[in-house]
Amino acid sequence: MADAVDRRRSSGNGKMKMKMSHREFRLLFTRVFVQLHL
């Protein structure tokens, strides 16, 4: 999962990065993480 995130970050998707704020991304990631480990 972390590899995919790093790959997307290094790919230079500026539009995608600006669309979602860092806090929103962290919230979404936390929600997915919790659901996976329930």
PDBQT receptor file of N, H, CA, C and O in Angstrom, charges set to zero:
ATOM      1  N   MET A   1       0.842  -1.203   0.000  1.00  0.00    +0.000 N 
ATOM      2  CA  MET A   1       0.000   0.000   0.000  1.00  0.00    +0.000 C 
ATOM      3  C   MET A   1       0.882   1.261   0.000  1.00  0.00    +0.000 C 
ATOM      4  O   MET A   1       0.647   2.202  -0.757  1.00  0.00    +0.000 OA
ATOM      5  N   ALA A   2       1.892   1.250   0.862  1.00  0.00    +0.000 N 
ATOM      6  H   ALA A   2       2.083   0.485   1.478  1.00  0.00    +0.000 HD
ATOM      7  CA  ALA A   2       2.788   2.406   0.945  1.00  0.00    +0.000 C 
ATOM      8  C   ALA A   2       3.542   2.599  -0.364  1.00  0.00    +0.000 C 
ATOM      9  O   ALA A   2       3.799   3.727  -0.785  1.00  0.00    +0.000 OA
ATOM     10  N   ASP A   3       3.896   1.470  -1.011  1.00  0.00    +0.000 N 
ATOM     11  H   ASP A   3       3.686   0.554  -0.669  1.00  0.00    +0.000 HD
ATOM     12  CA  ASP A   3       4.613   1.552  -2.284  1.00  0.00    +0.000 C 
ATOM     13  C   ASP A   3       3.767   2.260  -3.333  1.00  0.00    +0.000 C 
ATOM     14  O   ASP A   3       4.271   3.086  -4.094  1.00  0.00    +0.000 OA
ATOM     15  N   ALA A   4       2.482   1.933  -3.367  1.00  0.00    +0.000 N 
ATOM     16  H   ALA A   4       2.074   1.263  -2.748  1.00  0.00    +0.000 HD
ATOM     17  CA  ALA A   4       1.579   2.547  -4.340  1.00  0.00    +0.000 C 
ATOM     18  C   ALA A   4       1.477   4.050  -4.097  1.00  0.00    +0.000 C 
ATOM     19  O   ALA A   4       1.441   4.839  -5.041  1.00  0.00    +0.000 OA
ATOM     20  N   VAL A   5       1.431   4.436  -2.827  1.00  0.00    +0.000 N 
ATOM     21  H   VAL A   5       1.460   3.794  -2.061  1.00  0.00    +0.000 HD
ATOM     22  CA  VAL A   5       1.333   5.857  -2.484  1.00  0.00    +0.000 C 
ATOM     23  C   VAL A   5       2.597   6.585  -2.915  1.00  0.00    +0.000 C 
ATOM     24  O   VAL A   5       2.529   7.672  -3.488  1.00  0.00    +0.000 OA
ATOM     25  N   ASP A   6       3.757   5.981  -2.640  1.00  0.00    +0.000 N 
ATOM     26  H   ASP A   6       3.812   5.097  -2.175  1.00  0.00    +0.000 HD
ATOM     27  CA  ASP A   6       5.026   6.595  -3.025  1.00  0.00    +0.000 C 
ATOM     28  C   ASP A   6       5.129   6.720  -4.540  1.00  0.00    +0.000 C 
ATOM     29  O   ASP A   6       5.613   7.723  -5.063  1.00  0.00    +0.000 OA
ATOM     30  N   ARG A   7       4.662   5.677  -5.238  1.00  0.00    +0.000 N 
ATOM     31  H   ARG A   7       4.269   4.862  -4.813  1.00  0.00    +0.000 HD
ATOM     32  CA  ARG A   7       4.739   5.689  -6.696  1.00  0.00    +0.000 C 
ATOM     33  C   ARG A   7       3.868   6.807  -7.262  1.00  0.00    +0.000 C 
ATOM     34  O   ARG A   7       4.261   7.501  -8.200  1.00  0.00    +0.000 OA
ATOM     35  N   ARG A   8       2.675   6.972  -6.678  1.00  0.00    +0.000 N 
ATOM     36  H   ARG A   8       2.356   6.408  -5.916  1.00  0.00    +0.000 HD
ATOM     37  CA  ARG A   8       1.773   8.013  -7.167  1.00  0.00    +0.000 C 
ATOM     38  C   ARG A   8       2.358   9.393  -6.879  1.00  0.00    +0.000 C 
ATOM     39  O   ARG A   8       2.226  10.311  -7.688  1.00  0.00    +0.000 OA
ATOM     40  N   ARG A   9       3.005   9.531  -5.721  1.00  0.00    +0.000 N 
ATOM     41  H   ARG A   9       3.112   8.785  -5.064  1.00  0.00    +0.000 HD
ATOM     42  CA  ARG A   9       3.571  10.816  -5.335  1.00  0.00    +0.000 C 
ATOM     43  C   ARG A   9       4.738  11.175  -6.262  1.00  0.00    +0.000 C 
ATOM     44  O   ARG A   9       4.897  12.331  -6.653  1.00  0.00    +0.000 OA
ATOM     45  N   SER A  10       5.552  10.167  -6.609  1.00  0.00    +0.000 N 
ATOM     46  H   SER A  10       5.423   9.228  -6.291  1.00  0.00    +0.000 HD
ATOM     47  CA  SER A  10       6.726  10.418  -7.437  1.00  0.00    +0.000 C 
ATOM     48  C   SER A  10       6.349  10.567  -8.908  1.00  0.00    +0.000 C 
ATOM     49  O   SER A  10       7.137  11.075  -9.706  1.00  0.00    +0.000 OA
ATOM     50  N   SER A  11       5.137  10.122  -9.268  1.00  0.00    +0.000 N 
ATOM     51  H   SER A  11       4.496   9.710  -8.620  1.00  0.00    +0.000 HD
ATOM     52  CA  SER A  11       4.707  10.208 -10.664  1.00  0.00    +0.000 C 
ATOM     53  C   SER A  11       4.428  11.665 -11.049  1.00  0.00    +0.000 C 
ATOM     54  O   SER A  11       4.375  11.997 -12.233  1.00  0.00    +0.000 OA
ATOM     55  N   GLY A  12       4.251  12.529 -10.048  1.00  0.00    +0.000 N 
ATOM     56  H   GLY A  12       4.294  12.260  -9.086  1.00  0.00    +0.000 HD
ATOM     57  CA  GLY A  12       4.059  13.949 -10.327  1.00  0.00    +0.000 C 
ATOM     58  C   GLY A  12       2.641  14.279 -10.731  1.00  0.00    +0.000 C 
ATOM     59  O   GLY A  12       2.435  15.079 -11.645  1.00  0.00    +0.000 OA
ATOM     60  N   ASN A  13       1.659  13.689 -10.080  1.00  0.00    +0.000 N 
ATOM     61  H   ASN A  13       1.826  13.039  -9.338  1.00  0.00    +0.000 HD
ATOM     62  CA  ASN A  13       0.259  14.002 -10.380  1.00  0.00    +0.000 C 
ATOM     63  C   ASN A  13      -0.144  15.236  -9.573  1.00  0.00    +0.000 C 
ATOM     64  O   ASN A  13      -0.775  15.121  -8.522  1.00  0.00    +0.000 OA
ATOM     65  N   GLY A  14       0.223  16.412 -10.071  1.00  0.00    +0.000 N 
ATOM     66  H   GLY A  14       0.736  16.506 -10.925  1.00  0.00    +0.000 HD
ATOM     67  CA  GLY A  14      -0.036  17.643  -9.344  1.00  0.00    +0.000 C 
ATOM     68  C   GLY A  14      -1.516  17.907  -9.145  1.00  0.00    +0.000 C 
ATOM     69  O   GLY A  14      -1.942  18.312  -8.063  1.00  0.00    +0.000 OA
ATOM     70  N   LYS A  15      -2.307  17.676 -10.200  1.00  0.00    +0.000 N 
ATOM     71  H   LYS A  15      -1.961  17.348 -11.079  1.00  0.00    +0.000 HD
ATOM     72  CA  LYS A  15      -3.751  17.931 -10.119  1.00  0.00    +0.000 C 
ATOM     73  C   LYS A  15      -4.395  17.058  -9.045  1.00  0.00    +0.000 C 
ATOM     74  O   LYS A  15      -5.198  17.531  -8.241  1.00  0.00    +0.000 OA
ATOM     75  N   MET A  16      -4.032  15.783  -9.047  1.00  0.00    +0.000 N 
ATOM     76  H   MET A  16      -3.380  15.399  -9.700  1.00  0.00    +0.000 HD
ATOM     77  CA  MET A  16      -4.611  14.858  -8.087  1.00  0.00    +0.000 C 
ATOM     78  C   MET A  16      -4.235  15.279  -6.668  1.00  0.00    +0.000 C 
ATOM     79  O   MET A  16      -5.046  15.185  -5.748  1.00  0.00    +0.000 OA
ATOM     80  N   LYS A  17      -2.999  15.743  -6.502  1.00  0.00    +0.000 N 
ATOM     81  H   LYS A  17      -2.340  15.820  -7.250  1.00  0.00    +0.000 HD
ATOM     82  CA  LYS A  17      -2.517  16.135  -5.182  1.00  0.00    +0.000 C 
ATOM     83  C   LYS A  17      -3.276  17.361  -4.666  1.00  0.00    +0.000 C 
ATOM     84  O   LYS A  17      -3.630  17.438  -3.489  1.00  0.00    +0.000 OA
ATOM     85  N   MET A  18      -3.520  18.316  -5.569  1.00  0.00    +0.000 N 
ATOM     86  H   MET A  18      -3.233  18.253  -6.524  1.00  0.00    +0.000 HD
ATOM     87  CA  MET A  18      -4.191  19.545  -5.163  1.00  0.00    +0.000 C 
ATOM     88  C   MET A  18      -5.673  19.309  -4.878  1.00  0.00    +0.000 C 
ATOM     89  O   MET A  18      -6.285  20.012  -4.074  1.00  0.00    +0.000 OA
ATOM     90  N   LYS A  19      -6.238  18.300  -5.557  1.00  0.00    +0.000 N 
ATOM     91  H   LYS A  19      -5.740  17.729  -6.210  1.00  0.00    +0.000 HD
ATOM     92  CA  LYS A  19      -7.668  18.030  -5.419  1.00  0.00    +0.000 C 
ATOM     93  C   LYS A  19      -7.998  17.618  -3.989  1.00  0.00    +0.000 C 
ATOM     94  O   LYS A  19      -8.983  18.081  -3.413  1.00  0.00    +0.000 OA
ATOM     95  N   MET A  20      -7.171  16.749  -3.424  1.00  0.00    +0.000 N 
ATOM     96  H   MET A  20      -6.371  16.374  -3.893  1.00  0.00    +0.000 HD
ATOM     97  CA  MET A  20      -7.435  16.247  -2.076  1.00  0.00    +0.000 C 
ATOM     98  C   MET A  20      -6.379  16.786  -1.112  1.00  0.00    +0.000 C 
ATOM     99  O   MET A  20      -5.180  16.612  -1.334  1.00  0.00    +0.000 OA
ATOM    100  N   SER A  21      -6.824  17.429  -0.060  1.00  0.00    +0.000 N 
ATOM    101  H   SER A  21      -7.797  17.570   0.121  1.00  0.00    +0.000 HD
ATOM    102  CA  SER A  21      -5.887  17.963   0.915  1.00  0.00    +0.000 C 
ATOM    103  C   SER A  21      -5.224  16.834   1.692  1.00  0.00    +0.000 C 
ATOM    104  O   SER A  21      -5.722  15.708   1.718  1.00  0.00    +0.000 OA
ATOM    105  N   HIS A  22      -4.106  17.142   2.318  1.00  0.00    +0.000 N 
ATOM    106  H   HIS A  22      -3.701  18.056   2.296  1.00  0.00    +0.000 HD
ATOM    107  CA  HIS A  22      -3.350  16.122   3.055  1.00  0.00    +0.000 C 
ATOM    108  C   HIS A  22      -4.173  15.560   4.208  1.00  0.00    +0.000 C 
ATOM    109  O   HIS A  22      -4.129  14.363   4.490  1.00  0.00    +0.000 OA
ATOM    110  N   ARG A  23      -4.922  16.437   4.869  1.00  0.00    +0.000 N 
ATOM    111  H   ARG A  23      -4.957  17.409   4.640  1.00  0.00    +0.000 HD
ATOM    112  CA  ARG A  23      -5.738  16.000   6.011  1.00  0.00    +0.000 C 
ATOM    113  C   ARG A  23      -6.841  15.057   5.546  1.00  0.00    +0.000 C 
ATOM    114  O   ARG A  23      -7.120  14.051   6.199  1.00  0.00    +0.000 OA
ATOM    115  N   GLU A  24      -7.469  15.383   4.418  1.00  0.00    +0.000 N 
ATOM    116  H   GLU A  24      -7.242  16.201   3.888  1.00  0.00    +0.000 HD
ATOM    117  CA  GLU A  24      -8.523  14.515   3.871  1.00  0.00    +0.000 C 
ATOM    118  C   GLU A  24      -7.953  13.153   3.515  1.00  0.00    +0.000 C 
ATOM    119  O   GLU A  24      -8.574  12.120   3.765  1.00  0.00    +0.000 OA
ATOM    120  N   PHE A  25      -6.754  13.165   2.922  1.00  0.00    +0.000 N 
ATOM    121  H   PHE A  25      -6.250  14.004   2.718  1.00  0.00    +0.000 HD
ATOM    122  CA  PHE A  25      -6.126  11.912   2.522  1.00  0.00    +0.000 C 
ATOM    123  C   PHE A  25      -5.813  11.056   3.740  1.00  0.00    +0.000 C 
ATOM    124  O   PHE A  25      -6.024   9.843   3.728  1.00  0.00    +0.000 OA
ATOM    125  N   ARG A  26      -5.306  11.698   4.800  1.00  0.00    +0.000 N 
ATOM    126  H   ARG A  26      -5.135  12.683   4.810  1.00  0.00    +0.000 HD
ATOM    127  CA  ARG A  26      -4.979  10.974   6.031  1.00  0.00    +0.000 C 
ATOM    128  C   ARG A  26      -6.237  10.366   6.641  1.00  0.00    +0.000 C 
ATOM    129  O   ARG A  26      -6.221   9.233   7.120  1.00  0.00    +0.000 OA
ATOM    130  N   LEU A  27      -7.327  11.132   6.617  1.00  0.00    +0.000 N 
ATOM    131  H   LEU A  27      -7.341  12.053   6.228  1.00  0.00    +0.000 HD
ATOM    132  CA  LEU A  27      -8.594  10.661   7.169  1.00  0.00    +0.000 C 
ATOM    133  C   LEU A  27      -9.090   9.453   6.383  1.00  0.00    +0.000 C 
ATOM    134  O   LEU A  27      -9.501   8.446   6.960  1.00  0.00    +0.000 OA
ATOM    135  N   LEU A  28      -9.044   9.568   5.058  1.00  0.00    +0.000 N 
ATOM    136  H   LEU A  28      -8.709  10.385   4.589  1.00  0.00    +0.000 HD
ATOM    137  CA  LEU A  28      -9.491   8.473   4.195  1.00  0.00    +0.000 C 
ATOM    138  C   LEU A  28      -8.618   7.242   4.400  1.00  0.00    +0.000 C 
ATOM    139  O   LEU A  28      -9.125   6.127   4.516  1.00  0.00    +0.000 OA
ATOM    140  N   PHE A  29      -7.320   7.445   4.443  1.00  0.00    +0.000 N 
ATOM    141  H   PHE A  29      -6.908   8.352   4.349  1.00  0.00    +0.000 HD
ATOM    142  CA  PHE A  29      -6.381   6.336   4.620  1.00  0.00    +0.000 C 
ATOM    143  C   PHE A  29      -6.614   5.647   5.953  1.00  0.00    +0.000 C 
ATOM    144  O   PHE A  29      -6.578   4.419   6.040  1.00  0.00    +0.000 OA
ATOM    145  N   THR A  30      -6.855   6.446   7.005  1.00  0.00    +0.000 N 
ATOM    146  H   THR A  30      -6.884   7.444   6.935  1.00  0.00    +0.000 HD
ATOM    147  CA  THR A  30      -7.110   5.876   8.333  1.00  0.00    +0.000 C 
ATOM    148  C   THR A  30      -8.382   5.052   8.323  1.00  0.00    +0.000 C 
ATOM    149  O   THR A  30      -8.437   3.979   8.925  1.00  0.00    +0.000 OA
ATOM    150  N   ARG A  31      -9.410   5.552   7.638  1.00  0.00    +0.000 N 
ATOM    151  H   ARG A  31      -9.365   6.424   7.150  1.00  0.00    +0.000 HD
ATOM    152  CA  ARG A  31     -10.688   4.840   7.575  1.00  0.00    +0.000 C 
ATOM    153  C   ARG A  31     -10.510   3.490   6.877  1.00  0.00    +0.000 C 
ATOM    154  O   ARG A  31     -11.021   2.470   7.340  1.00  0.00    +0.000 OA
ATOM    155  N   VAL A  32      -9.792   3.495   5.775  1.00  0.00    +0.000 N 
ATOM    156  H   VAL A  32      -9.377   4.323   5.399  1.00  0.00    +0.000 HD
ATOM    157  CA  VAL A  32      -9.541   2.248   5.036  1.00  0.00    +0.000 C 
ATOM    158  C   VAL A  32      -8.723   1.291   5.890  1.00  0.00    +0.000 C 
ATOM    159  O   VAL A  32      -9.000   0.092   5.938  1.00  0.00    +0.000 OA
ATOM    160  N   PHE A  33      -7.719   1.829   6.559  1.00  0.00    +0.000 N 
ATOM    161  H   PHE A  33      -7.494   2.802   6.521  1.00  0.00    +0.000 HD
ATOM    162  CA  PHE A  33      -6.840   1.010   7.404  1.00  0.00    +0.000 C 
ATOM    163  C   PHE A  33      -7.636   0.337   8.516  1.00  0.00    +0.000 C 
ATOM    164  O   PHE A  33      -7.447  -0.846   8.800  1.00  0.00    +0.000 OA
ATOM    165  N   VAL A  34      -8.527   1.100   9.140  1.00  0.00    +0.000 N 
ATOM    166  H   VAL A  34      -8.680   2.061   8.910  1.00  0.00    +0.000 HD
ATOM    167  CA  VAL A  34      -9.353   0.559  10.228  1.00  0.00    +0.000 C 
ATOM    168  C   VAL A  34     -10.287  -0.525   9.699  1.00  0.00    +0.000 C 
ATOM    169  O   VAL A  34     -10.463  -1.566  10.332  1.00  0.00    +0.000 OA
ATOM    170  N   GLN A  35     -10.884  -0.272   8.536  1.00  0.00    +0.000 N 
ATOM    171  H   GLN A  35     -10.741   0.574   8.022  1.00  0.00    +0.000 HD
ATOM    172  CA  GLN A  35     -11.810  -1.253   7.961  1.00  0.00    +0.000 C 
ATOM    173  C   GLN A  35     -11.094  -2.549   7.618  1.00  0.00    +0.000 C 
ATOM    174  O   GLN A  35     -11.658  -3.633   7.764  1.00  0.00    +0.000 OA
ATOM    175  N   LEU A  36      -9.856  -2.437   7.164  1.00  0.00    +0.000 N 
ATOM    176  H   LEU A  36      -9.398  -1.556   7.045  1.00  0.00    +0.000 HD
ATOM    177  CA  LEU A  36      -9.094  -3.632   6.793  1.00  0.00    +0.000 C 
ATOM    178  C   LEU A  36      -8.756  -4.465   8.018  1.00  0.00    +0.000 C 
ATOM    179  O   LEU A  36      -8.612  -5.684   7.923  1.00  0.00    +0.000 OA
ATOM    180  N   HIS A  37      -8.629  -3.814   9.166  1.00  0.00    +0.000 N 
ATOM    181  H   HIS A  37      -8.746  -2.824   9.243  1.00  0.00    +0.000 HD
ATOM    182  CA  HIS A  37      -8.191  -4.518  10.371  1.00  0.00    +0.000 C 
ATOM    183  C   HIS A  37      -9.310  -4.778  11.367  1.00  0.00    +0.000 C 
ATOM    184  O   HIS A  37      -9.054  -5.123  12.520  1.00  0.00    +0.000 OA
ATOM    185  N   LEU A  38     -10.559  -4.611  10.917  1.00  0.00    +0.000 N 
ATOM    186  H   LEU A  38     -10.766  -4.331   9.980  1.00  0.00    +0.000 HD
ATOM    187  CA  LEU A  38     -11.673  -4.887  11.825  1.00  0.00    +0.000 C 
ATOM    188  C   LEU A  38     -11.915  -6.385  11.930  1.00  0.00    +0.000 C 
ATOM    189  O   LEU A  38     -12.816  -6.815  12.651  1.00  0.00    +0.000 OA
TER     190      LEU A  38
